[in-house]
């Protein structure tokens, strides 16, 4: 999740969540820009947070796709197969 792309590093997101009281809905609200503008430390972490990680735990974001999982494999069922 850590990248050199500004605003796309774990430390920035961690500090932003702390600034909004660990409320994920508030962190994803467009109005959070006011919080970022008023806190110089968030700007620092936005650009240089990659170099000072706040945690070493893995993080994953999972998304369920609509209806089924695409595996690329299809079962062939013939007339004599039960299934």
Phi, psi and omega per residue, in radians:
X1 nan -0.389 3.089
X2 -1.343 2.222 3.085
X3 -2.368 2.897 3.061
X4 -1.478 -0.041 3.110
X5 -1.254 2.232 -3.135
X6 -0.954 2.424 3.125
X7 1.248 0.072 -3.117
X8 -2.098 0.987 3.064
X9 -2.431 2.717 -3.016
X10 -1.104 -0.677 -3.101
X11 -1.101 -0.763 3.108
X12 -1.066 -0.815 -3.119
X13 -1.135 -0.632 3.104
X14 -1.138 -0.788 3.131
X15 -1.205 -0.626 3.094
X16 -1.130 -0.777 3.104
X17 -1.088 -0.650 3.092
X18 -1.135 -0.680 -3.112
X19 -1.156 -0.498 -3.137
X20 -1.799 0.322 3.051
X21 1.334 0.504 3.133
X22 1.004 0.630 3.103
X23 -1.829 1.864 -3.062
X24 -1.104 -0.627 3.100
X25 -1.091 -0.715 3.119
X26 -1.189 -0.626 -3.129
X27 -1.188 -0.493 -3.129
X28 -1.656 -0.078 3.119
X29 -1.296 2.367 3.115
X30 -0.996 -0.422 3.132
X31 -1.200 -0.178 3.120
X32 -1.152 -0.263 3.093
X33 -1.014 -0.577 3.103
X34 -1.114 -0.635 3.111
X35 -1.171 -0.754 -3.128
X36 -1.129 -0.744 -3.113
X37 -1.101 -0.621 -3.053
X38 -1.507 -0.087 -3.098
X39 -2.121 1.782 -3.108
X40 -1.039 -0.541 -3.136
X41 -1.142 -0.569 3.075
X42 -1.150 -0.629 3.066
X43 -1.112 -0.729 3.114
X44 -1.042 -0.850 -3.132
X45 -1.203 -0.487 3.094
X46 -1.058 -0.685 -3.087
X47 -1.701 -0.503 -3.045
X48 -2.152 0.172 -3.117
X49 -1.113 -0.423 3.104
X50 -1.027 -0.591 -3.060
X51 -1.499 -0.121 3.073
X52 -2.364 1.335 -3.088
X53 -1.115 2.549 -3.121
X54 -1.676 -0.285 -3.119
X55 -2.684 2.717 3.120
X56 -2.031 0.389 3.103
X57 -1.596 2.603 3.118
X58 -1.278 2.619 3.105
X59 -2.283 2.451 3.133
X60 -2.352 2.528 3.015
X61 -2.118 2.087 -3.111
X62 -1.911 2.515 3.131
X63 -2.302 2.260 3.109
X64 -1.506 2.235 3.118
X65 -1.516 2.716 -3.019
X66 -1.057 1.861 2.926
X67 1.560 -0.847 -3.063
X68 -2.548 2.909 3.097
X69 -1.751 2.179 3.125
X70 -1.442 1.956 -3.102
X71 -1.838 -0.277 -3.097
X72 1.461 0.018 -3.119
X73 -2.062 2.290 3.107
X74 -2.175 2.343 3.105
X75 -1.383 2.391 3.071
X76 -1.757 2.129 -3.126
X77 -1.975 2.112 3.119
X78 -1.639 3.104 -3.087
X79 -1.116 -0.519 -3.118
X80 -1.598 -0.054 -3.112
X81 -1.498 2.464 3.036
X82 -1.789 2.477 3.131
X83 -2.959 nan nan
